Amino acid sequence: MNIAFSALVILFLALPGVILFVAYRSERGRPISSGPLADEIPLGLVVSVVLHGIWVVLFDFCGGKLSTPLQVDLKTTLRLLAAQFGKDDGEFESAVSSIVQHAGWILLYFGSLYVFAAIAGYVLKSAVRFWRLDRLIPMLRWNDWYYLLKGESPEDYEEPDDQPRDFLKITAVVGDYIYIGVLVDFAIKKSGELDSVVLTEPKRRKIGEKETPPDVPSYYPIHAEFLILKYSEIKNLCITKYTLPLDVPAEPPLDTTSGAGAESTDVGSD
């Protein structure tokens, strides 16, 4: 029972690091984690040691200034981690009693630390994207699909020349049809594989359809605000990046096959 209690304490102590990683990878379209929660605990422990060190110093400082029981009892904490409670587990009851007696302060400590870890994860994500640190440090990188579907190159380079795109046009072969539309969202599985893409202003035409007269559209509009295409059903996927001039309204040129500001990337699907 005491060992199980110690394992629970380790989990609570490791959570700040895990929360930071989850927040860092929580942007829409990115996998939250590469595996189950247990896989995050080892690295989470390393980060948590740093976060707990900051919080212990902060609480001890505030406790001394405010004359409140904010100081962290490191002796009791180490006993709980080591599961060593003396003869007949006499120290265990003392440790539990201390936890119950200061439950409010303990909740404040962990609650505030968890919130700080989440905020730190989001701030770290913004800083990494702003200074493009993910291009230099592999550990900070996201899934390659994230870069492709954000209009960026997934390749590593020190002097990136890719610029922000106004929108991406998707051309996808699904079954006997070719679908086109403007990308508005996408989803990635936790395994790192692309799950689906979400298009707006969707259109389609059948493969091998005869050439149509100039006054007849080659693609037929789909009467839906959004169209979701599962990547497992896509045979080929083409991503066209558009950067519009400042004096041109942002009207997605879905029927445009070439032109200034357009770059295409073809992605095959098994």
DRENKOL-521838 format. One record per residue (C-alpha): z, y, x; residue in three letters. Coordinates in Angstrom, 2 decimals, padded with zeros to 5 digits. Each point is the difference from the previous one (the first is absolute). Layout:
// residues N
{zz Z; yy Y; xx X; rest ala};
...
// end
This chain:
// residues 270
{zz 000.00; yy 000.00; xx 000.00; rest met};
{zz 000.93; yy 002.39; xx 002.83; rest asn};
{zz -003.23; yy -000.80; xx 001.84; rest ile};
{zz -002.00; yy 000.72; xx -003.14; rest ala};
{zz 001.86; yy 003.28; xx -000.36; rest phe};
{zz -000.87; yy 000.90; xx 003.58; rest ser};
{zz -003.67; yy -000.81; xx -000.68; rest ala};
{zz 000.12; yy 002.37; xx -002.98; rest leu};
{zz 001.49; yy 002.71; xx 002.22; rest val};
{zz -002.83; yy -000.50; xx 002.54; rest ile};
{zz -002.55; yy 000.38; xx -002.79; rest leu};
{zz 001.53; yy 003.28; xx -001.16; rest phe};
{zz 000.11; yy 001.25; xx 003.59; rest leu};
{zz -003.66; yy -000.94; xx 000.59; rest ala};
{zz -001.27; yy 001.58; xx -003.23; rest leu};
{zz -000.38; yy 003.56; xx 001.36; rest pro};
{zz -002.63; yy -001.16; xx 002.47; rest gly};
{zz -001.76; yy -002.11; xx -002.62; rest val};
{zz 000.01; yy 002.93; xx -002.45; rest ile};
{zz -001.49; yy 002.26; xx 002.67; rest leu};
{zz -002.85; yy -002.47; xx 000.61; rest phe};
{zz -000.66; yy -000.44; xx -003.72; rest val};
{zz -000.15; yy 003.79; xx -000.47; rest ala};
{zz -002.32; yy 000.33; xx 002.99; rest tyr};
{zz -002.44; yy -002.53; xx -001.50; rest arg};
{zz 000.38; yy 001.00; xx -003.63; rest ser};
{zz -002.99; yy 002.30; xx -000.43; rest glu};
{zz -002.31; yy -001.07; xx -002.82; rest arg};
{zz -002.49; yy -002.56; xx 001.19; rest gly};
{zz 002.01; yy -001.29; xx 002.96; rest arg};
{zz 001.87; yy -003.28; xx 000.14; rest pro};
{zz 003.73; yy 000.71; xx -000.30; rest ile};
{zz 000.77; yy -002.67; xx 002.58; rest ser};
{zz -001.82; yy -002.79; xx 001.78; rest ser};
{zz 002.30; yy -002.69; xx -001.29; rest gly};
{zz 003.31; yy -000.74; xx -001.72; rest pro};
{zz 003.06; yy 002.18; xx 000.42; rest leu};
{zz 001.49; yy -002.47; xx 002.50; rest ala};
{zz -002.83; yy 000.81; xx 002.45; rest asp};
{zz 001.05; yy 003.66; xx 000.06; rest glu};
{zz 003.65; yy -000.67; xx 000.85; rest ile};
{zz -000.28; yy -000.55; xx 003.82; rest pro};
{zz -001.85; yy 003.27; xx 000.63; rest leu};
{zz 001.99; yy 001.62; xx -002.77; rest gly};
{zz 003.20; yy -000.81; xx 001.89; rest leu};
{zz -001.26; yy 001.84; xx 003.09; rest val};
{zz -000.87; yy 003.12; xx -001.96; rest val};
{zz 003.19; yy -000.31; xx -002.05; rest ser};
{zz 002.13; yy 000.09; xx 003.17; rest val};
{zz -001.43; yy 003.45; xx 000.74; rest val};
{zz 000.43; yy 001.21; xx -003.58; rest leu};
{zz 003.56; yy -001.33; xx -000.23; rest his};
{zz 000.84; yy 001.64; xx 003.32; rest gly};
{zz -001.12; yy 003.36; xx -001.37; rest ile};
{zz 001.87; yy -000.52; xx -003.26; rest trp};
{zz 003.23; yy -001.17; xx 001.67; rest val};
{zz 000.07; yy 003.12; xx 002.19; rest val};
{zz -000.78; yy 002.19; xx -003.01; rest leu};
{zz 002.69; yy -001.56; xx -002.20; rest phe};
{zz 002.61; yy 000.11; xx 002.76; rest asp};
{zz -000.79; yy 003.66; xx 000.62; rest phe};
{zz 000.16; yy 000.89; xx -003.72; rest cys};
{zz 003.17; yy -002.07; xx -000.43; rest gly};
{zz 001.72; yy 001.88; xx 002.81; rest gly};
{zz -001.06; yy 003.37; xx -001.36; rest lys};
{zz 000.90; yy -000.75; xx -003.62; rest leu};
{zz 003.10; yy -002.12; xx 000.71; rest ser};
{zz -001.34; yy -002.78; xx -002.23; rest thr};
{zz -000.24; yy -003.78; xx 000.61; rest pro};
{zz -003.67; yy 000.29; xx 000.92; rest leu};
{zz 000.46; yy -001.57; xx 003.43; rest gln};
{zz -001.69; yy -003.37; xx 000.36; rest val};
{zz 002.37; yy -002.90; xx 000.78; rest asp};
{zz -002.00; yy -001.66; xx 002.77; rest leu};
{zz 002.69; yy -002.61; xx 000.65; rest lys};
{zz -000.18; yy -001.35; xx -003.55; rest thr};
{zz -003.81; yy 000.19; xx 000.06; rest thr};
{zz -000.19; yy -002.09; xx 003.18; rest leu};
{zz 002.34; yy -002.60; xx -001.51; rest arg};
{zz -002.26; yy -000.31; xx -003.01; rest leu};
{zz -003.08; yy -000.37; xx 002.18; rest leu};
{zz 001.59; yy -002.61; xx 002.28; rest ala};
{zz 001.68; yy -001.88; xx -002.87; rest ala};
{zz 003.15; yy -000.18; xx 002.14; rest gln};
{zz 003.06; yy 000.70; xx -002.13; rest phe};
{zz 002.80; yy -001.57; xx 001.99; rest gly};
{zz 002.24; yy -002.92; xx -000.91; rest lys};
{zz -000.33; yy -001.11; xx -003.64; rest asp};
{zz -002.48; yy 002.83; xx -000.48; rest asp};
{zz 002.87; yy 002.44; xx -000.26; rest gly};
{zz -002.14; yy 002.93; xx 001.08; rest glu};
{zz -002.59; yy -000.80; xx -002.67; rest phe};
{zz 002.30; yy 001.04; xx -002.83; rest glu};
{zz 000.85; yy 003.15; xx 001.93; rest ser};
{zz -003.68; yy 000.84; xx 000.45; rest ala};
{zz -000.78; yy -000.61; xx -003.68; rest val};
{zz 003.00; yy 002.08; xx -001.01; rest ser};
{zz -001.23; yy 002.85; xx 002.21; rest ser};
{zz -003.44; yy -000.20; xx -001.61; rest ile};
{zz 001.45; yy 000.09; xx -003.52; rest val};
{zz 002.33; yy 002.86; xx 000.87; rest gln};
{zz -002.83; yy 002.16; xx 001.38; rest his};
{zz -002.81; yy -001.26; xx -002.25; rest ala};
{zz -001.06; yy 003.53; xx -000.97; rest gly};
{zz -000.41; yy 001.15; xx 003.60; rest trp};
{zz -001.82; yy -003.20; xx 000.93; rest ile};
{zz -002.45; yy 000.50; xx -002.88; rest leu};
{zz -000.51; yy 003.59; xx 001.15; rest leu};
{zz -000.67; yy -001.17; xx 003.55; rest tyr};
{zz -002.57; yy -002.66; xx -000.91; rest phe};
{zz -001.54; yy 001.92; xx -002.90; rest gly};
{zz -000.60; yy 003.14; xx 002.06; rest ser};
{zz -001.28; yy -002.07; xx 002.94; rest leu};
{zz -002.47; yy -001.89; xx -002.19; rest tyr};
{zz -001.32; yy 003.27; xx -001.46; rest val};
{zz -000.29; yy 001.47; xx 003.50; rest phe};
{zz -001.88; yy -003.12; xx 001.20; rest ala};
{zz -002.51; yy 000.30; xx -002.86; rest ala};
{zz -000.57; yy 003.70; xx 000.69; rest ile};
{zz -000.31; yy -000.70; xx 003.73; rest ala};
{zz -002.68; yy -002.61; xx -000.74; rest gly};
{zz -002.08; yy 002.45; xx -002.03; rest tyr};
{zz 000.45; yy 002.75; xx 002.60; rest val};
{zz -000.99; yy -002.41; xx 002.78; rest leu};
{zz -003.11; yy -000.99; xx -001.93; rest lys};
{zz -001.04; yy 003.64; xx -000.43; rest ser};
{zz 000.67; yy 000.77; xx 003.67; rest ala};
{zz -001.97; yy -003.05; xx 001.17; rest val};
{zz -002.98; yy 000.97; xx -002.15; rest arg};
{zz 000.17; yy 003.67; xx 001.02; rest phe};
{zz 000.10; yy -000.70; xx 003.75; rest trp};
{zz -002.14; yy -003.16; xx -000.35; rest arg};
{zz 002.56; yy -002.06; xx 001.88; rest leu};
{zz -001.24; yy -003.12; xx -001.76; rest asp};
{zz -003.12; yy 000.28; xx 002.15; rest arg};
{zz 002.09; yy -000.34; xx 003.16; rest leu};
{zz 002.88; yy -002.30; xx -000.99; rest ile};
{zz -001.06; yy -003.34; xx -001.58; rest pro};
{zz 003.41; yy -000.52; xx -001.63; rest met};
{zz -000.55; yy 003.14; xx -002.10; rest leu};
{zz -003.41; yy -001.04; xx -001.29; rest arg};
{zz -000.76; yy -000.97; xx -003.58; rest trp};
{zz -002.48; yy -002.50; xx -001.33; rest asn};
{zz -003.66; yy 000.57; xx 001.01; rest asp};
{zz -000.96; yy 000.16; xx -003.68; rest trp};
{zz 002.21; yy 003.05; xx -000.35; rest tyr};
{zz -002.06; yy 001.90; xx 002.59; rest tyr};
{zz -003.36; yy -001.14; xx -001.38; rest leu};
{zz 000.86; yy 000.95; xx -003.57; rest leu};
{zz 001.42; yy 003.33; xx 001.13; rest lys};
{zz -003.34; yy 000.85; xx 001.60; rest gly};
{zz 001.19; yy -000.54; xx 003.56; rest glu};
{zz -000.96; yy -002.39; xx 002.77; rest ser};
{zz 002.39; yy -002.92; xx 000.54; rest pro};
{zz -000.81; yy -000.03; xx 003.71; rest glu};
{zz 002.46; yy 001.26; xx 002.62; rest asp};
{zz -001.04; yy 003.08; xx 001.92; rest tyr};
{zz 001.76; yy 002.93; xx 001.59; rest glu};
{zz -002.46; yy 002.69; xx -001.09; rest glu};
{zz -000.74; yy -000.71; xx -003.68; rest pro};
{zz -003.07; yy 001.71; xx -001.39; rest asp};
{zz 000.39; yy -001.11; xx -003.61; rest asp};
{zz 000.66; yy 002.85; xx -002.40; rest gln};
{zz 001.58; yy -000.03; xx -003.46; rest pro};
{zz -002.47; yy -001.03; xx -002.70; rest arg};
{zz -000.32; yy 001.61; xx -003.40; rest asp};
{zz -000.57; yy -003.37; xx -001.67; rest phe};
{zz -001.27; yy -003.52; xx 000.61; rest leu};
{zz -002.77; yy -001.70; xx -001.96; rest lys};
{zz 000.31; yy -003.76; xx -000.38; rest ile};
{zz -002.99; yy -002.29; xx -000.44; rest thr};
{zz 001.02; yy -003.58; xx -000.76; rest ala};
{zz -001.94; yy -003.16; xx -000.77; rest val};
{zz 001.84; yy -002.07; xx -002.59; rest val};
{zz -001.80; yy -003.00; xx -001.44; rest gly};
{zz -003.49; yy 001.06; xx -001.08; rest asp};
{zz 000.85; yy 003.70; xx -000.18; rest tyr};
{zz 000.32; yy 002.96; xx 002.34; rest ile};
{zz 002.83; yy 002.37; xx -000.88; rest tyr};
{zz 000.42; yy 003.56; xx 001.26; rest ile};
{zz 002.77; yy 002.53; xx -000.54; rest gly};
{zz 002.35; yy 002.47; xx 001.65; rest val};
{zz 003.04; yy -001.61; xx 001.61; rest leu};
{zz 003.28; yy 001.27; xx -001.48; rest val};
{zz 002.44; yy -002.73; xx 001.05; rest asp};
{zz 000.30; yy -003.39; xx 001.63; rest phe};
{zz 002.59; yy -002.74; xx 000.40; rest ala};
{zz 000.81; yy -002.16; xx 003.01; rest ile};
{zz 001.85; yy -003.30; xx -000.14; rest lys};
{zz 003.12; yy -000.57; xx 002.08; rest lys};
{zz -002.06; yy -002.42; xx 002.07; rest ser};
{zz -002.15; yy 002.95; xx 001.09; rest gly};
{zz -003.09; yy -000.97; xx -002.03; rest glu};
{zz -001.68; yy 002.46; xx -002.32; rest leu};
{zz 000.87; yy -000.82; xx -003.61; rest asp};
{zz -002.07; yy 002.42; xx -002.08; rest ser};
{zz -001.72; yy 003.37; xx -000.15; rest val};
{zz 000.18; yy 002.46; xx -002.90; rest val};
{zz -003.11; yy 002.07; xx -000.79; rest leu};
{zz -000.60; yy 002.95; xx -002.28; rest thr};
{zz -003.36; yy 000.96; xx -001.55; rest glu};
{zz -001.13; yy -003.61; xx 000.43; rest pro};
{zz -003.63; yy -001.09; xx -000.39; rest lys};
{zz -001.85; yy -003.26; xx 000.51; rest arg};
{zz -003.42; yy -001.67; xx 000.04; rest arg};
{zz -001.20; yy -003.55; xx 000.26; rest lys};
{zz -001.19; yy -001.31; xx 003.35; rest ile};
{zz -003.80; yy -000.49; xx 000.11; rest gly};
{zz -000.56; yy 002.31; xx -002.94; rest glu};
{zz -003.53; yy 001.42; xx -000.01; rest lys};
{zz -000.57; yy 003.56; xx 001.16; rest glu};
{zz 000.62; yy 002.48; xx -002.79; rest thr};
{zz -002.01; yy 003.14; xx -000.80; rest pro};
{zz 001.28; yy 003.25; xx 001.51; rest pro};
{zz 001.37; yy 001.18; xx -003.34; rest asp};
{zz 002.04; yy -003.21; xx -000.50; rest val};
{zz 003.28; yy -000.36; xx 001.95; rest pro};
{zz 000.13; yy -002.92; xx 002.41; rest ser};
{zz 003.71; yy -000.48; xx -000.68; rest tyr};
{zz 001.52; yy -000.23; xx -003.45; rest tyr};
{zz 003.36; yy 001.70; xx -000.60; rest pro};
{zz 003.00; yy -002.11; xx -000.94; rest ile};
{zz 001.96; yy 001.66; xx -002.78; rest his};
{zz 003.40; yy -000.18; xx 001.63; rest ala};
{zz 002.16; yy 002.52; xx 001.81; rest glu};
{zz 000.86; yy -002.51; xx 002.73; rest phe};
{zz -001.53; yy -003.26; xx 001.16; rest leu};
{zz 002.01; yy -002.51; xx 002.03; rest ile};
{zz -001.91; yy -002.37; xx 002.28; rest leu};
{zz 001.81; yy -002.97; xx 001.53; rest lys};
{zz -000.90; yy -000.40; xx 003.67; rest tyr};
{zz -000.02; yy -003.80; xx -000.35; rest ser};
{zz -003.01; yy 000.38; xx -002.35; rest glu};
{zz -001.90; yy 002.48; xx 002.19; rest ile};
{zz -002.83; yy -001.41; xx 002.14; rest lys};
{zz -000.79; yy 003.21; xx 001.88; rest asn};
{zz 001.74; yy 003.37; xx 000.13; rest leu};
{zz -001.54; yy 003.26; xx 001.20; rest cys};
{zz 002.16; yy 003.08; xx 000.61; rest ile};
{zz -001.78; yy 003.37; xx 000.15; rest thr};
{zz 001.98; yy 003.00; xx 001.18; rest lys};
{zz -000.87; yy 003.47; xx -001.30; rest tyr};
{zz 001.00; yy 003.37; xx 001.38; rest thr};
{zz -001.30; yy 002.80; xx -002.19; rest leu};
{zz -000.83; yy 003.53; xx 001.19; rest pro};
{zz 002.50; yy 002.61; xx -001.10; rest leu};
{zz -002.51; yy 001.66; xx -002.35; rest asp};
{zz -000.85; yy -003.23; xx -001.82; rest val};
{zz 002.14; yy -001.11; xx -002.99; rest pro};
{zz 001.66; yy -003.40; xx 000.42; rest ala};
{zz -002.34; yy -001.91; xx -002.33; rest glu};
{zz -000.17; yy -003.61; xx 001.25; rest pro};
{zz -003.72; yy -000.76; xx 000.64; rest pro};
{zz 000.10; yy -003.61; xx -001.07; rest leu};
{zz -003.77; yy -000.42; xx 000.06; rest asp};
{zz -000.30; yy 001.51; xx 003.48; rest thr};
{zz -001.21; yy -002.53; xx 002.53; rest thr};
{zz -000.23; yy 002.35; xx 002.94; rest ser};
{zz 000.67; yy 003.56; xx 000.97; rest gly};
{zz 002.10; yy 002.32; xx 002.07; rest ala};
{zz 003.64; yy -000.82; xx 000.15; rest gly};
{zz -000.44; yy -003.67; xx -000.92; rest ala};
{zz 001.02; yy -002.92; xx 002.22; rest glu};
{zz -000.11; yy -003.63; xx -001.06; rest ser};
{zz 002.03; yy -003.04; xx 001.03; rest thr};
{zz -000.92; yy -003.49; xx -001.13; rest asp};
{zz 002.74; yy -002.59; xx -000.41; rest val};
{zz -000.77; yy -003.63; xx -000.81; rest gly};
{zz 002.19; yy -002.25; xx -002.13; rest ser};
{zz 000.16; yy -003.75; xx 000.15; rest asp};
// end
